[in-house]
C-alpha cells in the first residue's frame, strides 16, 4: 500500500493546522495493511494511543462479505511464529477460513533427492503453518481493530504534498494530511511507515534502497486439481524457476481440498508468452501447469483469477531515522519462492513490540534509541533471509544451473540435508522465527 499525494489539497500550514486542535498519540502508523494493522492492535493492547492513516476506502462488513464470498487466488503462508502473534492479538480466532498444513514437500524436477518438512511429532498432527487468504485476514484484523478503544482508524486520507508531510521535533513527529476536504494534523511520539514497497514514508525520510531485479515474473492463479492437497504445501524447482502449489481453504463442501494457490516463477519473456497464450486459449495454461508440476495432484480441471507481477528483492539502507521507522514491505522485499515475505514483516512487528515491552518494564520512554535497537534486531535477520532466497533462486534458475557439476552438487546437498534430522529441524526453526 502506498499513500498517494494530492498537490492541490494542501493549504498554507499557518492557517490549516491550529496547534490547539492537534491530537496527540503515542504511535502513528502509515499503512493499514496486515503489518500495520497487527502492529497497531498489539500496541493498543499495551495501552498505547495509536492512529492508523491510509488512503484506501474505508471498509465495511458488507464490503468484506462481498470479498469473502469469492475464493482468493492468493494466500499468505503463515508460519507458527506469525500465528502465535495473531493469537496474542486476539485475531486468530476471528479468521473465518484457513488451510492448515502439516507437511511441506520440496523437490527439483531434474535432480535427485527431495525435502519433506514436517514436525517430528507429525503423528500428533502438529501444523507447520497455515494458508490464509488476504481477504480473510483483512476482515479479522479490521474486526479486532474496531474493538480497540485506543486505536483510531483513518481511511481515505492523503498526506501533505507541498514540503514535508512529517515534521520531527524533540518530543515527537507531526503528520499533516487531508481528509474530508480538510487539512488536519496529528502528533505522535513515534511514526511507523508500513506503507508498502513504494513507501512514501521512506521517501520522505530520504532513505534509499538496495534493489535486485530478478528479471522474472510470477504467474499467480487458483487451480482445481484431481486430487486433494492433503494438508501439504508443495514446491517444485524447475530450470525456469519455482512452482508452488499451496492449499486453499474450502469455500464450500464441494471443494474437498482440491483448490490450490499457484505461484509460478518464470523468466519475463516466457511468462509474458504464457499469459498471451492463455488469453487466446485458457486451456494452454492448464496444460502447462499440469506438465510443470509433474501431475503431482493429477489433472487440473479449472483455473481462476490469473494475474502476474514482476519479481525483485529490495532492502532499505536503514530502518529508522530519529523518531520514524520502517517495517514490512516498506523496509524489505524478498523473492516469493519460500513464501516468507509477510512472515518477515510480522517478525518486524514482534521485534518492535518485544522492545516496547522491555522499555515499559524499565520505565523508559518511546524514543529514537528504541527504534535504533529495533533496527539492529530486525535488519540483520531480514538481510540473511533475503540473500538466502536469492541464492536458492540463482542455484536453480540461472544459466549456471544447467552445468552438470552444479546439478550434481545441488542434488548431493539436498540428499545430505534430507538425511540429517538436525539440519531439517534447524531449517524449520529458522523459517518459524
Secondary structure, DSSP 8 states (H G I E B T S, - for coil): ------GGG---HHHH--GGG-EEEEEEEE--SHHHHHHHHHHHHTT--EEEE--S----HHHHHHHHTS--S--EEEEHHHHHHHHHTT-GGG----EEESEEEEEETTSS-EEEEE-TTGGG---SEEEE-HHHHHHHHHHHHHT-TTEEEE-S-EE--SS-SEEEETTEEEEEEEETTEEEEEEEEEEEE---SS-HHHHHHT--EEEEEEEEEEEEEEEEESS--TTEEEEEEETTEEEEEEE---SSTTTTT-EEEEEEEEEHHHHHHHHHHHHH-THHHHHHHHHHTTTTT--EEEEEEEEEEEEEEEEES-SEETTEEE-GGGTEE--GGGS-HHHHHHHHHHHHHHHHHHHHHTT--S-HHHHHHHHHHHHHHHHHHHHHHHHHHHHHHSGGGGSHHHHHHHHHHHHHHHT-HHHHHHHHHHHT-
